[in-house]
């Protein structure tokens, strides 16, 4: 369990009411990661939603070259304090579509994804508010990916 007061410090949870914050606190915990630690891996099950409290991490997408049968990771953005990651936890098929690696020691809020899905099924307002923040994060990452693609295309 995590303190409801901790959740209230982050804009990701700002649109939730007191009861929703308390419910999320019950399924949350503080976790720590080491520098260079892989936290989320592309194509793996998405069973935890994270909100970064301290530190920074990099977000990558993997591209496979069918001609050479090799894979390459492309940096598409940085995750900083207050940013969510593992955002596909509420989106079927509940698999990560990116990789997250810590660039410094990190502390994060970890919400149990299975319990979060159950809560979202029972409380459509909670689901709407969390999905709104997830969509904003996804749109920002899509924009970062477009910038990376444009830079690669220009060179």
C-alpha atoms as one frame of an Amber mdcrd trajectory, in Angstrom:
protein
   0.000   0.000   0.000   1.089   3.546  -0.683  -0.019   6.736   1.012  -2.918
   8.546  -0.683  -0.973  11.760  -0.020   1.846  10.452  -2.219  -0.568   9.901
  -5.114  -2.016  13.400  -4.714   1.412  14.915  -5.435   1.220  13.885  -9.092
  -0.957  15.437 -11.820  -1.666  11.943 -13.183  -4.043  11.420 -10.239  -5.397
  15.000  -9.998  -8.765  14.300 -11.650  -9.627  11.494  -9.220 -11.815  11.946
  -6.177 -10.812  11.108  -2.607 -12.351   7.612  -2.663 -10.674   6.723  -5.976
  -7.319   7.925  -4.623  -7.770   5.715  -1.534  -8.639   2.705  -3.707  -5.564
   3.226  -5.880  -3.388   3.640  -2.802  -4.511   0.179  -1.693  -3.178  -1.417
  -4.902  -0.021   0.693  -5.108   3.465   0.508  -3.743   6.713   2.406  -4.049
   9.370   0.567  -6.044  12.985   1.384  -6.791  15.093   0.626  -9.845  18.815
   0.817 -10.477  20.513   2.808 -13.211  20.403   0.834 -16.495  17.675  -1.452
 -15.157  15.121  -2.601 -17.711  11.697  -1.954 -16.160   9.275  -2.503 -19.026
  10.026  -4.681 -22.028   8.279  -4.535 -25.374   5.877  -7.436 -26.106   5.832
  -8.575 -22.463   2.600  -8.646 -20.402   1.537  -5.245 -19.055   0.571  -6.010
 -15.464   1.771  -2.836 -13.741   1.141   0.841 -14.331   3.987   3.044 -13.112
   4.256   6.741 -12.350   7.831   7.931 -12.007   8.492   9.710  -8.706  12.246
  10.330  -8.961  14.935   9.799 -11.565  14.665   9.424 -15.314  14.277   6.670
 -17.845  14.443   6.317 -21.609  11.699   4.983 -23.840  12.591   2.819 -26.854
  10.785   1.118 -29.706  12.251  -1.951 -31.356  12.328  -2.286 -35.126  13.181
  -5.516 -36.881  15.028  -5.458 -40.203  13.585  -8.393 -42.124  16.429  -8.315
 -44.653  19.149  -8.857 -42.051  16.914 -10.460 -39.407  18.273  -8.030 -36.805
  16.523  -5.864 -34.255  17.428  -2.329 -33.331  16.117  -0.160 -30.510  15.290
   3.463 -31.298  15.185   6.082 -28.571  11.906   7.988 -28.744  11.687   9.894
 -25.496  12.526  10.443 -21.878  10.337   9.670 -18.888  10.729  12.113 -16.007
   9.110  12.690 -12.630   5.331  12.503 -12.816   5.248  10.640 -16.137   3.363
   7.344 -16.428   4.814   4.281 -18.124   3.563   0.762 -18.647   0.544   2.604
 -20.017  -0.909  -0.335 -21.944  -2.023  -1.888 -18.657  -5.657  -0.910 -19.436
  -5.468  -1.536 -23.190  -6.006  -4.963 -24.705  -4.082  -7.156 -25.391  -2.329
  -5.873 -22.210   1.166  -6.040 -23.698   3.874  -3.410 -23.622   4.599  -1.762
 -26.969   7.785  -0.069 -25.810  10.814  -0.666 -23.625  11.755   1.484 -20.633
  15.286   1.559 -19.201  16.359   3.692 -16.227  19.056   6.253 -16.947  19.530
   6.948 -13.232  18.384   5.334  -9.990  14.589   5.660 -10.011  11.688   5.519
  -7.614   8.179   4.915  -8.933   4.615   4.268  -7.895   3.598   0.801  -9.085
  -0.121   0.054  -9.428  -1.224  -3.567  -9.748  -2.581  -3.769 -13.291  -4.986
  -6.656 -12.774  -6.607  -4.953  -9.793  -6.600  -1.650 -11.683  -8.509  -3.299
 -14.548 -11.078  -4.628 -12.084 -11.453  -1.176 -10.546 -11.831   0.403 -13.988
 -14.537  -2.118 -14.886 -16.429  -1.234 -11.688 -15.926   2.536 -11.905 -16.284
   4.035 -15.414 -15.369   7.528 -14.154 -12.089   6.214 -12.751 -11.441   4.405
 -16.035 -12.187   7.541 -18.066  -9.888   9.740 -15.991  -6.972   7.306 -15.991
  -7.381   6.556 -19.701  -7.424  10.304 -20.420  -3.993  10.647 -18.807  -2.747
   7.512 -20.564  -3.947   8.897 -23.911  -2.138  12.192 -23.282   1.089  10.318
 -22.530   0.634   8.146 -25.632   0.038  11.209 -27.840   3.157  12.912 -26.489
   5.185   9.767 -27.203   3.712   9.509 -30.685   4.774  13.097 -31.340   8.285
  12.316 -30.069   8.382   9.305 -32.392   7.357  11.503 -35.334  10.182  13.911
 -34.515  12.680  11.025 -34.406  11.339   9.671 -37.701  11.575  13.088 -39.354
  15.153  13.494 -38.122  16.095  10.050 -39.449  14.396  10.779 -42.783  16.233
  14.096 -43.131  19.679  12.601 -42.622
